Amino acid sequence: MTSTLASRQGLLTRATNRLSKILKDEDDLLHATIEPTSADDANLRALRRRIRQAKVVVEAEAQKLEKALDNYSTAADSLEDDTPSISEILAKVEQNTEAAQGLLDQAYNAMATLARLQESIDDFYTHSSRDIEVQEIKLAPVPIPKFSGRIWEWETFWTSFEHTVHSKNIDNLFKFNYLLDALLRNAGKQTKLFGRRLNEQLRDGYYVQDGYYVRLPWKTEAAQLPDNKGLAVRRLQATMKRLGSEPEILQQYQGTIDTQLRQGVIEEVDETKPPDGDIVHYLAHQAVITPHKNTTKLRVVFDGSAHLKESPSLNDVLNRGPVMLPKLFDILLRFRIGNVAMASDVEKAFLQIRLHEKDRDATRFLWLRDTTQPAVASNIVTYRFNRV
């Protein structure tokens, strides 16, 4: 065995052991039953935090293992045919690779389970007026010093602002509005220009043809978004291996893809042609199953937070909009005021905003032409989103 392969095998073993330990430590969480009783339940809030933390840790360690497996496979592929004991080495490589891939499958199953657990809790909080009322809390008027942009004023200003506003348990949108009110002259002007520049960016990429076409709200770091097709292929292979034992779920998954393709939500990509935009990025996806719902029991969820090591994710390079959840409380109150209420199916209200052609290649994802066949290059098809 060459020194490079031995070194890569050591890194693979350590990454495998770390991920295996984490999955073992979180085994009780993965088999937890969510029975929310109150949005103020301290145990429920603690469970929610633990689920979020577990998702981050499992995903991070799975990505490290994927990287270690890539490096290990690359070193094995580089072996010369006349390497001593080449057959035994390659047999060992295959054994280690299968073990690592099996552990990655467990990790992806764990992430899907954690996503379902988090969705169960989030659904409860979404429909809890108590939770929404907490988000509606505003601070009483307090004297906040003004900041004009002079650097020698900053420390005094921030100490006071942090004590009176930033350290309080209120929505970030309210904190930002307090901050805008406290900024004077050039400091306030430059801060307000940020939102103006974003609006101009969206307006410049907007037009109407057979619908509304908009650009994605890119940050300046968007150029650092990598072409992560290799990661998407591995995630697809793991997903198909997991769904292979659940034919009914796989059929629903395929049905969702077919429906979106038929409705023009997605389109197939001709990879022999150059991309339409400057950024090419692939989204991983998985099934989230909610059997208790009367309408959509399976949703295909795209992971915009997945990223390669030391590289940003799609979510990292997009500007976020304001949190709209607090407005639900107002909607529910208005719904109860009148004598007559009307309800309708809102399915067609979604996915009606068209994505600008230059940004569509940043939303590519992989699927199979034939789900009964392996996830190999000849059977993989690339799609991208037309609507968002």
C-alpha positions as CSV (number, residue, x, y, z in Angstrom):
1,M,0.0,0.0,0.0
2,T,1.4,3.4,-0.9
3,S,1.9,6.1,1.7
4,T,-0.7,8.3,0.1
5,L,-3.4,5.6,0.2
6,A,-2.4,4.6,3.8
7,S,-2.7,8.3,4.9
8,R,-6.1,8.7,3.1
9,Q,-7.3,5.4,4.7
10,G,-6.4,6.8,8.1
11,L,-8.4,9.9,7.5
12,L,-11.3,7.9,6.2
13,T,-11.2,5.7,9.4
14,R,-11.2,8.7,11.7
15,A,-14.1,10.3,9.8
16,T,-16.0,7.1,9.9
17,N,-15.5,6.6,13.6
18,R,-16.6,10.2,14.4
19,L,-19.8,9.9,12.3
20,S,-20.6,6.5,13.8
21,K,-20.2,7.8,17.3
22,I,-22.5,10.8,16.6
23,L,-25.2,8.6,15.2
24,K,-25.0,6.3,18.2
25,D,-25.1,9.2,20.6
26,E,-28.3,10.6,18.8
27,D,-30.0,7.2,18.6
28,D,-32.6,8.1,21.3
29,L,-33.4,11.4,19.5
30,L,-33.9,9.6,16.2
31,H,-36.5,7.4,17.8
32,A,-38.2,10.2,19.7
33,T,-42.0,10.6,19.6
34,I,-43.2,14.2,19.3
35,E,-46.2,14.9,21.4
36,P,-46.4,18.7,21.8
37,T,-48.8,20.1,24.4
38,S,-47.8,23.7,24.7
39,A,-45.6,26.2,22.9
40,D,-44.3,27.1,26.4
41,D,-43.3,23.5,27.2
42,A,-39.6,23.7,28.2
43,N,-39.0,20.1,27.2
44,L,-40.4,20.8,23.7
45,R,-38.2,23.8,23.3
46,A,-35.1,21.9,24.5
47,L,-36.0,19.1,22.0
48,R,-36.3,21.6,19.2
49,R,-32.8,23.0,19.9
50,R,-31.3,19.5,20.2
51,I,-32.8,18.5,16.8
52,R,-31.4,21.6,15.1
53,Q,-28.0,21.0,16.7
54,A,-28.0,17.3,15.7
55,K,-28.9,18.2,12.1
56,V,-25.9,20.5,11.8
57,V,-23.5,18.1,13.4
58,V,-24.6,15.0,11.4
59,E,-24.6,17.0,8.1
60,A,-21.1,18.4,8.9
61,E,-19.6,15.0,9.8
62,A,-21.3,13.3,6.8
63,Q,-19.7,15.9,4.5
64,K,-16.3,15.3,6.1
65,L,-16.7,11.6,5.5
66,E,-17.8,12.2,1.9
67,K,-14.6,14.3,1.4
68,A,-12.4,11.6,3.0
69,L,-14.1,8.9,0.9
70,D,-13.5,11.0,-2.3
71,N,-9.8,11.4,-1.4
72,Y,-9.4,7.7,-0.5
73,S,-11.1,6.6,-3.8
74,T,-8.9,9.0,-5.8
75,A,-5.7,7.6,-4.2
76,A,-6.9,4.1,-4.9
77,D,-7.7,4.9,-8.6
78,S,-4.1,6.3,-8.9
79,L,-2.5,3.0,-8.0
80,E,-0.3,1.5,-10.7
81,D,-1.1,-1.9,-12.1
82,D,2.3,-3.3,-11.0
83,T,1.7,-2.2,-7.3
84,P,2.6,-5.1,-5.0
85,S,-0.4,-7.0,-3.7
86,I,-2.7,-4.9,-5.9
87,S,-5.6,-7.3,-5.8
88,E,-5.6,-7.5,-2.0
89,I,-5.3,-3.7,-1.7
90,L,-8.3,-3.1,-4.1
91,A,-10.4,-5.7,-2.2
92,K,-9.7,-3.8,1.0
93,V,-10.5,-0.5,-0.7
94,E,-13.8,-1.9,-1.9
95,Q,-14.6,-3.2,1.6
96,N,-13.8,0.2,3.2
97,T,-15.7,2.1,0.6
98,E,-18.8,0.0,1.1
99,A,-18.6,0.4,4.9
100,A,-18.2,4.2,4.5
101,Q,-21.1,4.4,2.0
102,G,-23.3,2.4,4.3
103,L,-22.6,4.8,7.2
104,L,-23.4,7.7,4.9
105,D,-26.7,6.1,4.1
106,Q,-27.4,5.9,7.8
107,A,-26.5,9.6,8.1
108,Y,-28.9,10.6,5.3
109,N,-31.6,8.5,6.9
110,A,-30.9,10.3,10.2
111,M,-31.0,13.7,8.5
112,A,-34.4,12.9,7.0
113,T,-35.7,11.7,10.3
114,L,-34.5,14.9,12.0
115,A,-36.1,16.9,9.3
116,R,-39.4,15.2,10.0
117,L,-39.1,15.7,13.7
118,Q,-38.3,19.4,13.2
119,E,-41.2,19.8,10.9
120,S,-43.6,18.3,13.4
121,I,-42.5,20.8,16.0
122,D,-42.4,23.7,13.6
123,D,-46.0,22.9,12.4
124,F,-47.1,23.0,16.0
125,Y,-45.4,26.4,16.6
126,T,-46.8,27.8,13.3
127,H,-50.3,27.1,14.5
128,S,-49.7,28.2,18.0
129,S,-51.0,31.7,18.7
130,R,-49.0,31.8,21.9
131,D,-45.8,31.4,20.0
132,I,-46.8,34.1,17.5
133,E,-47.8,36.5,20.4
134,V,-44.3,36.2,21.8
135,Q,-42.8,37.2,18.5
136,E,-45.1,40.3,18.5
137,I,-43.6,41.7,21.7
138,K,-42.0,45.1,21.2
139,L,-39.7,47.0,23.6
140,A,-41.0,50.0,25.4
141,P,-39.5,53.2,24.2
142,V,-35.9,53.6,25.5
143,P,-33.4,56.4,25.1
144,I,-30.9,55.1,22.5
145,P,-27.8,57.3,21.6
146,K,-27.4,58.2,18.0
147,F,-24.5,57.1,15.9
148,S,-23.3,59.3,13.0
149,G,-20.5,57.1,11.7
150,R,-17.6,58.6,13.6
151,I,-15.5,55.7,14.8
152,W,-14.7,57.1,18.2
153,E,-18.4,57.1,19.0
154,W,-18.9,53.5,18.1
155,E,-18.0,51.8,21.4
156,T,-20.2,54.0,23.5
157,F,-23.1,53.7,21.1
158,W,-22.9,49.9,20.7
159,T,-22.6,49.3,24.5
160,S,-25.8,51.2,25.0
161,F,-27.6,49.7,22.0
162,E,-26.6,46.1,22.9
163,H,-27.9,46.6,26.4
164,T,-31.2,48.2,25.5
165,V,-32.1,46.4,22.2
166,H,-29.7,43.8,20.8
167,S,-29.7,41.6,23.9
168,K,-33.5,41.5,24.1
169,N,-35.6,38.5,22.9
170,I,-37.3,40.2,20.0
171,D,-37.4,39.6,16.3
172,N,-34.3,40.6,14.3
173,L,-36.5,42.8,12.0
174,F,-37.5,44.9,15.0
175,K,-33.9,45.2,16.1
176,F,-32.9,46.4,12.6
177,N,-35.6,49.0,12.6
178,Y,-34.3,50.3,16.0
179,L,-30.8,50.4,14.5
180,L,-31.9,52.4,11.5
181,D,-33.6,54.9,13.8
182,A,-30.4,55.3,15.7
183,L,-28.1,56.0,12.7
184,L,-27.5,59.6,11.5
185,R,-26.0,61.2,8.5
186,N,-23.6,58.9,6.5
187,A,-24.1,55.9,8.8
188,G,-27.8,55.8,8.2
189,K,-27.5,56.7,4.6
190,Q,-25.1,53.8,3.8
191,T,-27.2,51.3,5.8
192,K,-30.4,52.2,4.0
193,L,-28.6,52.0,0.7
194,F,-28.2,48.2,1.3
195,G,-31.9,47.5,0.9
196,R,-32.2,50.0,-1.9
197,R,-29.4,48.2,-3.9
198,L,-31.1,44.9,-3.3
199,N,-34.4,46.3,-4.6
200,E,-32.6,47.7,-7.7
201,Q,-31.0,44.4,-8.3
202,L,-34.3,42.6,-8.2
203,R,-36.0,45.3,-10.3
204,D,-33.3,45.2,-13.0
205,G,-33.8,41.4,-13.5
206,Y,-37.6,41.6,-13.5
207,Y,-39.8,41.5,-16.5
208,V,-43.3,40.3,-17.5
209,Q,-44.0,38.0,-20.4
210,D,-46.2,35.0,-19.8
211,G,-45.7,35.6,-16.1
212,Y,-43.4,37.4,-13.6
213,Y,-39.7,36.7,-14.1
214,V,-37.3,37.6,-11.3
215,R,-33.6,37.2,-10.4
216,L,-32.4,35.5,-7.3
217,P,-31.4,38.0,-4.6
218,W,-27.6,37.3,-4.9
219,K,-25.0,38.5,-2.4
220,T,-21.6,39.6,-3.7
221,E,-20.2,36.3,-2.5
222,A,-22.3,34.4,-5.1
223,A,-19.2,33.9,-7.3
224,Q,-17.8,31.6,-4.7
225,L,-20.7,29.1,-5.1
226,P,-19.1,25.9,-6.4
227,D,-20.2,23.4,-9.1
228,N,-21.0,20.6,-6.6
229,K,-22.3,17.9,-9.0
230,G,-20.2,15.2,-7.3
231,L,-21.9,15.9,-4.0
232,A,-25.3,15.8,-5.7
233,V,-24.5,12.5,-7.3
234,R,-23.6,10.9,-4.0
235,R,-26.7,12.2,-2.3
236,L,-28.8,10.9,-5.1
237,Q,-27.2,7.4,-4.9
238,A,-27.8,7.4,-1.1
239,T,-31.4,8.5,-1.6
240,M,-32.1,5.8,-4.2
241,K,-30.6,3.1,-2.0
242,R,-32.8,4.2,0.9
243,L,-36.0,4.4,-1.3
244,G,-35.2,1.0,-2.9
245,S,-36.7,-0.6,0.2
246,E,-39.8,1.7,0.1
247,P,-41.4,1.2,-3.4
248,E,-44.5,3.1,-2.5
249,I,-42.6,6.2,-1.3
250,L,-40.4,6.0,-4.5
251,Q,-43.5,5.9,-6.6
252,Q,-44.8,9.1,-4.9
253,Y,-41.4,10.7,-5.3
254,Q,-41.4,9.9,-9.1
255,G,-45.0,11.2,-9.3
256,T,-44.0,14.6,-7.8
257,I,-41.1,14.9,-10.3
258,D,-43.4,14.0,-13.2
259,T,-46.1,16.5,-12.1
260,Q,-43.6,19.3,-11.8
261,L,-42.1,18.5,-15.2
262,R,-45.6,18.4,-16.8
263,Q,-46.6,21.7,-15.2
264,G,-43.4,23.4,-16.3
265,V,-42.1,24.0,-12.8
266,I,-38.9,22.2,-13.8
267,E,-37.3,21.4,-17.1
268,E,-34.6,19.0,-18.3
269,V,-31.1,20.4,-18.8
270,D,-29.2,19.7,-22.0
271,E,-25.7,19.4,-20.5
272,T,-24.1,19.4,-23.9
273,K,-24.9,23.1,-24.2
274,P,-23.2,25.9,-22.2
275,P,-25.2,27.2,-19.2
276,D,-27.4,30.2,-19.5
277,G,-25.9,32.0,-16.4
278,D,-22.6,32.4,-14.7
279,I,-23.4,30.1,-11.7
280,V,-24.0,26.3,-12.0
281,H,-25.0,24.6,-8.7
282,Y,-26.8,21.4,-7.8
283,L,-29.4,21.0,-5.0
284,A,-29.6,17.8,-3.0
285,H,-33.1,16.6,-2.2
286,Q,-35.0,14.2,0.0
287,A,-38.5,13.1,0.8
288,V,-40.3,14.5,3.9
289,I,-43.3,12.3,4.8
290,T,-46.2,13.7,6.9
291,P,-48.7,10.9,7.0
292,H,-51.0,12.8,9.4
293,K,-51.8,15.5,6.8
294,N,-54.9,15.1,4.7
295,T,-53.5,16.7,1.6
296,T,-49.8,16.4,0.7
297,K,-48.4,13.4,2.5
298,L,-45.0,13.4,0.8
299,R,-43.0,16.5,-0.2
300,V,-39.7,16.6,-2.1
301,V,-37.6,19.0,-0.1
302,F,-34.5,20.6,-1.7
303,D,-31.6,21.3,0.6
304,G,-30.2,24.7,-0.1
305,S,-28.0,24.5,2.9
306,A,-25.8,21.6,1.7
307,H,-22.3,22.6,0.9
308,L,-18.8,21.3,0.2
309,K,-16.1,21.8,2.9
310,E,-14.9,25.4,3.1
311,S,-17.4,26.4,0.4
312,P,-20.7,28.3,0.8
313,S,-24.2,26.8,0.2
314,L,-26.8,28.3,-2.0
315,N,-28.6,29.8,1.1
316,D,-25.3,31.4,2.2
317,V,-25.1,33.5,-1.0
318,L,-28.7,34.7,-1.1
319,N,-30.1,37.7,0.8
320,R,-32.9,36.8,3.2
321,G,-36.2,38.6,3.2
322,P,-38.2,39.7,6.4
323,V,-39.9,37.1,8.5
324,M,-43.6,36.9,7.5
325,L,-44.8,34.6,10.2
326,P,-46.1,37.2,12.7
327,K,-48.6,38.4,10.2
328,L,-50.4,35.0,10.4
329,F,-51.9,36.2,13.8
330,D,-53.5,39.2,12.1
331,I,-54.8,37.0,9.3
332,L,-56.5,34.6,11.7
333,L,-58.1,37.5,13.6
334,R,-59.5,39.0,10.4
335,F,-60.8,35.6,9.4
336,R,-63.0,35.5,12.5
337,I,-64.4,39.0,12.2
338,G,-66.8,38.6,9.3
339,N,-70.1,36.6,9.2
340,V,-69.0,34.7,6.1
341,A,-65.6,33.2,5.3
342,M,-64.4,31.7,2.0
343,A,-61.8,29.0,1.6
344,S,-60.1,27.7,-1.5
345,D,-57.3,25.4,-2.6
346,V,-54.1,27.5,-2.6
347,E,-52.0,25.0,-4.4
348,K,-52.0,27.0,-7.7
349,A,-51.0,30.1,-5.9
350,F,-47.5,28.8,-5.4
351,L,-44.8,28.3,-8.0
352,Q,-46.2,31.1,-10.2
353,I,-43.2,33.3,-10.1
354,R,-40.8,32.5,-13.0
355,L,-37.1,32.3,-12.4
356,H,-34.9,34.4,-14.7
357,E,-33.1,32.3,-17.3
358,K,-29.7,33.5,-16.0
359,D,-30.3,32.0,-12.5
360,R,-31.9,28.7,-13.4
361,D,-28.7,26.8,-13.6
362,A,-28.1,27.6,-9.9
363,T,-31.1,25.4,-9.1
364,R,-30.1,22.2,-10.9
365,F,-30.8,18.8,-9.4
366,L,-30.4,15.2,-10.4
367,W,-32.9,12.4,-10.8
368,L,-33.1,9.0,-12.7
369,R,-34.6,8.3,-16.0
370,D,-35.5,4.9,-14.8
371,T,-35.9,4.4,-11.1
372,T,-35.6,0.6,-11.4
373,Q,-32.0,1.0,-12.6
374,P,-28.9,2.0,-10.7
375,A,-27.8,5.6,-10.3
376,V,-25.1,5.6,-12.9
377,A,-24.1,8.3,-15.3
378,S,-26.1,7.0,-18.2
379,N,-29.3,6.8,-16.1
380,I,-28.9,10.2,-14.4
381,V,-30.9,13.2,-15.8
382,T,-30.4,16.8,-14.8
383,Y,-33.4,19.1,-14.1
384,R,-33.5,22.8,-13.1
385,F,-36.3,25.0,-11.8
386,N,-38.3,27.4,-14.0
387,R,-40.4,28.7,-11.1
388,V,-39.9,29.5,-7.5
